[in-house]
Every structure is written in structure tokens, then in C-alpha cells.
Amino acid sequence: MDDYLDNFQALVSDAGYTDPQTLVVKFRRGLRIGFQNQIATMSYGRPADTNPNAWYRAVQRINEAFQSMSRSTSSRPTKTVSARPPSMSMVRLPPAPPLPVTSKPPPPTPSMGVPMDVDVTRKARSVPP
């Protein structure tokens, strides 16, 4: 993520972008979707869309947290998983949700009509009052 941030800042400098909102839009487009979602769902401290430096810091914090989590989980022993799936007698499915009750009857099916009905309405409109 540090490489992305360094490359982004170099490209922005070369392109001559200075508008803060444009910088944030461009920065967000290049982020991995996981980082985008993480920032978008922040309930507190979400950076403003006009503050690129706050976005850079937010991404760095998320990346540091992710890396510290991955280091701590990689040092834990992992459980071995059986290659064979459990037998069907051991699998319990959750109960099916009840079907919704509708009190409204279905709408009536339109009839096929009489073949010459269209012509009758056209003639009625074309006759002056």
C-alpha cells in the first residue's frame, strides 16, 4: 500500500492536479475495493472528500492494522481440516423461513378482447360532436 501511495503522489505531481476533491476521487479509484469499503463504512473519523491527506492517513492506518492482524494470526497454530466432508446425518440445516401471508388476491387476468374493438374506438373519436 505504501508503494501505491508513493506512486500516486508522484503521478499527481507530474499531472499537475491541485484540486483536493479531484485528488481524493483519483486516489479512491485506484484503491483496492477492500480499502474503499473500509473507509466508506467508517462510523467515526471518515476523511472528508476534499482532504486528500486525511485519506492517505486513513489508508495507512487500515493497512497497518491489517498487517498487524495478519502477523498475529500467522503465528497462531492452525487447526487441521479433514479432507472428507461431514456425513449427511451430521449436517443440520436451519429451519425454512415461513412463507409470507398475502391477503391481497392476485390481479385479474385481462381477457383477449374482441378483434374489432380497436376500430370501433377509432371511429368514435374521428366523428365530430
Secondary structure, DSSP 8 states (H G I E B T S, - for coil): -HHHHHHHHHHHHHHT---HHHHHHHHHHHS-HHHHHHHHT-SS----TT-HHHHHHHHHHHHHHHHHHHHHHHSS------SS---TTT-------------S----------TTHHHHHHHHHHS--
